[in-house]
Amino acid sequence: YCYSGVPQSQFFGLKASKILRGEDSSIGVSAAGNAAQASIAATQENLLEWVKNDKRRMLHVVYRVGDLDRTIKFYTECLGMKLLRKRDIPEERYTNAFLGYGPEDSHFVIELTYNYGVDKYDVGSGFGHFGIAVDDVAKIVELIKAKGGKVTREPGPVKGGSTVIAFVEDPDGYKFELLERGPTPEPLCQVMLRVGDLDRAVNFYEKAFGMELLRKRDNPEYKYTIAMMGYGPEDKNVVLELTYNYGVTEYDKGNAYAQIAIGTDDVYRTAEAIKLYGGKVTREPGPLPGINTKITACLDPDGWKTVFVDNIDFLKELE
């Protein structure tokens, strides 16, 4: 397979154009054109199949906060997370903290970024919320109130359903939806983002990211539709919740929320699939200077950023 960053289809296209210029008159133009199209189709088919079988998992979500200690205190004391690790990069003037409900090699976690001297960010209107599955929503809400946290929706059944939920806000204004659920291996269970065209987004995440559409729900009375996308059933895995609000095609993304990281066995093929299905590669696949972890970064059709990280390199980093 071609790793030079040029998909095979481009090589075939090149050959066909030479033939069209009459440099190789022994092959008929139409035959060459058909062969090129057939090989492109085969390459696409193989890529689609590969993406589906790639070992992918959502690793962490990255966003910026104005005071690391304040956020860590809220997440550990109110939301029951553990501080997993912290790293300071003074030469780049930032600090990261990783928090979650279990080790990074098996759980979806949060990566907080604190940039020296920046104490405020704009969350924007595009980011929705993070979801956390808890046994008892009311109990957590009481605890959050006692600690001086902000509750924006009291516990109660979800509109048009029976699941008990509540909404709280962290010190930077990020919203967390608390969902009442039985014991789950993945308590940090949702990242909700708003999109301007749901079918386009679902198609992209299915084909380029190899996610599964787990369910879709339309709420005409509240004028929105949601689609749950992920790499496994909702009760055991983190999901990406895409929300489409009737008639809204664009959102302000602010500068607070950054990206989701996803593991892959091959960042080079991942980048090809992203280009093929309407994503924009913003960092060509390859090793990061200094740490040698192979990554590629892209934007989805709505401009939301994702970074793919080589699975083996990621585990090495955790050691």
Phi, psi and omega in degrees: 000148186277120181258005188284004180090350175260118180299150181306324184305328181291326177296317180297320179299321181298314181298316181298320183291327176299317181296321180297329179280001175080018180284341179224090189282355184285343179249134177295144182300313185294323179297317179297316179300315180295318179298318179298314180297317181298318182289325176296315180299318180295319179298316180298315180302313180297319181295316180301315180295317180298314180303315180300325184265353180297144179279096183246145177208140174286121188268307179200164176243137187246131174207166189258140178229156185273345181206106187298314183296319180299316181291317179301318179300314181296314184291323182280317184280322184263322185258358175073020178279165174250145172279115187272317176193164182220140175220135181250132179241080187300325182293336176259359177060046172210161178230140175248147171226134180252126180229151178179194184252009180181174185300149185295336182284351181225354183235154171281130183229173179256133173247110179270141175242127171247119176265125183315128172080357179256113185252002183212139178227161177260115182289337178076181183256353183277322179289137181261280182196171168255148178249138177232127178274127180228160180285323188220099184299314184301320182295316179295319180298318178300316180299314181298319178296318181298329181271004178084018179281167185257121178256120184259346173213122181293156179301139179173168182295147179294147179308123176073019180209191183241347181297130178279128180225166170209160175239135175231163180238139177276176185300339179265359179094010173284135181270141174238128174265124175265123182246129179281120185211157174292180180305137182221145177290345185229079182298327177278093202248353182211145163233119181256126178232146179267140181232156184271347180207105189294317181298319179298315181295314181300315180301317180296311183293329176291310188279308184283325184258350180068022178279164179252140171281108185278320173194162181224137179222127179258133177240079185300327182292333177255006174058047173209158177231140176240151174228129178262122182240141178186186183253017179172172186304144185303327184283347183239354184224160173285144177235156172263118179260113180263130181243130174246121175264126184316125172080356180258116184256346182217147180229156173274122185273353181062198180227019185263307179284137183252292189190170170250144174252137181232138178278147178212156176278346185204103183291335183289313179290326177303314181298322179297316181296321180298314180296320183296326186251029168091011174268170180239118179281119183259344172221115182300148183297142178161174182287146176283139178299140177091313183248352176064008174287129179277130178221167165215148181235149181210168173244139175281176183300342177266356180092008175282138186266142173224142175244129174261135185238136177300128184303313183291317179298321181298315179295324177298319181298322182292332179296000000 
